[in-house]
């Protein structure tokens, strides 16, 4: 008897989307970094996405495993970059902005290739990864240049990116529960979604 596995993609997308929106409300200049962002980065953006990635592995979905596990560990790493200097660990000093720019650029390169992996999948997923690539590049330029304006532009662009991931997560949950496309995601016939179907 075959058992049906749940779709872990909405969990990972919500963890990513909600945490991205919160951080970019900060980047847009509305609030300082606080425990709200750090806690979301560790637990929902971090741990929940890693769990979703492990669940995607069980379903045989290489794309979902790579995406959710990587971005979950990105969030945990980012929080560690902010928190470790305050703990006073050896060699755990504050990261210079220019070096943080390289960190963000590498994530932008990774995301660009993941975006290529979305070709043939639904349009909302393609938008999430394209807008995330742009976000990483804008944040890298902000850290290299010190431009407040570029940081604010990145913040608004990041809010849009996070909201698109939230939309896709809720569309997958609601569409599955209703058995029809209540919220359109631009699916292409016979092409897989983030969960490999």
C-alpha positions as CSV (number, residue, x, y, z in Angstrom):
1,X,0.0,0.0,0.0
2,X,1.5,3.3,-1.1
3,X,1.5,6.2,1.4
4,X,1.1,9.7,0.2
5,X,3.7,12.2,1.5
6,X,2.7,15.8,2.3
7,X,4.1,18.6,0.2
8,X,6.8,20.4,2.3
9,X,7.2,23.3,-0.1
10,X,4.7,25.6,1.5
11,X,6.5,25.2,4.9
12,X,9.8,26.1,3.3
13,X,8.3,29.0,1.2
14,X,6.6,30.5,4.2
15,X,9.7,30.3,6.4
16,X,11.6,32.0,3.6
17,X,8.9,34.5,2.7
18,X,8.0,35.7,6.1
19,X,11.6,36.1,7.3
20,X,12.6,37.8,4.1
21,X,9.7,40.3,4.4
22,X,10.7,41.1,8.0
23,X,14.4,41.6,7.3
24,X,13.6,43.8,4.3
25,X,11.2,46.0,6.3
26,X,14.4,46.7,8.2
27,X,16.5,47.2,5.0
28,X,13.9,49.6,3.7
29,X,14.6,51.8,6.8
30,X,11.5,51.3,8.9
31,X,12.9,49.4,11.9
32,X,16.3,48.5,13.3
33,X,17.6,44.9,13.5
34,X,15.9,43.3,16.6
35,X,15.2,40.0,18.3
36,X,12.2,39.6,16.0
37,X,14.4,39.3,12.9
38,X,17.0,37.2,14.7
39,X,14.5,34.7,16.1
40,X,12.7,34.4,12.7
41,X,16.0,33.9,11.0
42,X,17.0,31.1,13.3
43,X,13.8,29.2,13.7
44,X,11.3,29.9,10.8
45,X,13.7,31.1,8.1
46,X,16.4,28.7,9.3
47,X,15.2,25.5,11.0
48,X,11.8,25.3,9.3
49,X,13.5,25.5,5.8
50,X,16.1,22.9,6.7
51,X,13.3,20.6,7.8
52,X,11.4,21.3,4.5
53,X,14.6,20.5,2.6
54,X,15.0,17.2,4.4
55,X,11.4,16.4,3.6
56,X,12.0,17.2,0.0
57,X,14.9,14.8,0.0
58,X,12.5,12.0,1.2
59,X,10.3,12.8,-1.8
60,X,13.3,12.6,-4.2
61,X,13.2,16.3,-5.1
62,X,16.8,17.5,-5.7
63,X,15.8,21.1,-6.4
64,X,13.6,21.5,-3.3
65,X,16.3,19.8,-1.1
66,X,19.0,22.1,-2.4
67,X,16.9,25.3,-2.2
68,X,15.3,24.8,1.2
69,X,18.3,23.4,3.0
70,X,20.7,26.0,1.5
71,X,18.5,29.0,2.3
72,X,17.6,27.7,5.8
73,X,21.4,27.5,6.5
74,X,21.8,30.9,4.9
75,X,19.5,32.4,7.5
76,X,21.2,30.6,10.4
77,X,24.6,31.8,9.1
78,X,23.4,35.4,8.7
79,X,22.1,35.5,12.3
80,X,25.4,34.0,13.4
81,X,27.3,36.7,11.5
82,X,25.4,39.3,13.5
83,X,25.5,37.6,16.9
84,X,28.9,36.0,17.2
85,X,30.8,39.4,17.5
86,X,28.7,40.1,20.6
87,X,29.6,36.8,22.2
88,X,33.3,37.6,22.3
89,X,34.5,34.3,20.7
90,X,38.1,34.2,19.4
91,X,38.3,35.4,15.8
92,X,34.6,36.3,16.0
93,X,35.0,40.0,15.3
94,X,32.6,42.2,13.4
95,X,32.5,41.5,9.6
96,X,33.5,44.4,7.5
97,X,30.7,45.5,5.2
98,X,32.9,45.0,2.1
99,X,33.4,41.3,3.1
100,X,29.7,40.9,3.8
101,X,29.2,42.1,0.3
102,X,31.1,39.2,-1.0
103,X,29.1,36.8,1.2
104,X,25.9,38.2,-0.4
105,X,27.4,38.1,-3.9
106,X,28.1,34.4,-3.6
107,X,24.5,33.8,-2.5
108,X,23.4,35.9,-5.5
109,X,25.4,33.7,-7.8
110,X,24.0,30.5,-6.2
111,X,20.5,31.9,-6.5
112,X,21.0,32.8,-10.2
113,X,21.8,29.2,-11.0
114,X,18.8,28.1,-8.9
115,X,16.7,30.5,-10.9
116,X,17.8,28.7,-14.1
117,X,16.6,25.5,-12.4
118,X,13.1,27.0,-12.2
119,X,12.8,27.2,-16.0
120,X,9.8,25.1,-17.0
121,X,8.3,25.4,-13.6
122,X,5.5,27.7,-12.5
123,X,5.9,31.5,-13.1
124,X,5.6,32.5,-9.5
125,X,8.5,30.3,-8.5
126,X,10.5,31.8,-11.3
127,X,9.7,35.3,-10.0
128,X,10.7,34.3,-6.4
129,X,14.2,33.2,-7.5
130,X,14.7,36.0,-10.0
131,X,13.7,38.7,-7.5
132,X,15.9,37.0,-4.9
133,X,18.9,37.1,-7.2
134,X,18.4,40.8,-7.7
135,X,18.0,41.3,-4.0
136,X,21.3,39.6,-3.2
137,X,23.1,41.7,-5.8
138,X,21.5,45.0,-4.5
139,X,22.5,44.1,-1.0
140,X,26.1,43.3,-2.1
141,X,26.3,46.7,-3.9
142,X,24.9,48.4,-0.8
143,X,27.6,46.9,1.4
144,X,30.4,47.7,-1.1
145,X,29.2,51.3,-1.7
146,X,27.7,52.2,1.7
147,X,24.7,53.7,-0.2
148,X,21.6,54.1,2.0
149,X,19.5,54.6,-1.1
150,X,20.5,51.3,-2.6
151,X,19.8,49.6,0.7
152,X,16.3,51.1,0.8
153,X,15.7,50.0,-2.8
154,X,16.9,46.5,-1.9
155,X,14.5,46.6,1.1
156,X,11.4,47.3,-1.0
157,X,12.5,44.8,-3.6
158,X,13.0,42.2,-0.9
159,X,9.6,42.8,0.6
160,X,8.2,42.0,-2.9
161,X,10.3,38.9,-3.1
162,X,9.2,37.7,0.3
163,X,5.5,38.4,-0.5
164,X,5.7,36.4,-3.7
165,X,7.0,33.4,-1.8
166,X,4.2,33.7,0.8
167,X,1.7,33.9,-2.1
168,X,3.1,30.7,-3.7
169,X,3.1,28.9,-0.3
170,X,-0.6,29.8,0.3
171,X,-1.6,29.1,-3.3
172,X,-0.1,25.6,-3.0
173,X,-1.9,24.9,0.3
174,X,-5.3,26.3,-0.8
175,X,-5.1,24.9,-4.3
176,X,-4.3,21.4,-3.0
177,X,-7.0,21.6,-0.3
178,X,-9.7,22.7,-2.8
179,X,-8.5,20.4,-5.6
180,X,-8.4,23.2,-8.1
181,X,-6.5,26.3,-9.0
182,X,-8.1,28.9,-6.7
183,X,-4.9,31.1,-6.7
184,X,-3.1,31.0,-10.1
185,X,0.6,30.4,-10.0
186,X,1.3,30.2,-13.8
187,X,1.7,26.5,-13.9
188,X,2.9,24.9,-17.1
189,X,1.2,21.7,-18.0
190,X,3.2,18.5,-17.2
191,X,6.0,20.6,-15.6
192,X,7.0,20.1,-12.0
193,X,6.5,22.6,-9.2
194,X,9.0,23.2,-6.4
195,X,7.9,20.0,-4.8
196,X,8.8,18.1,-8.0
197,X,5.2,17.4,-9.2
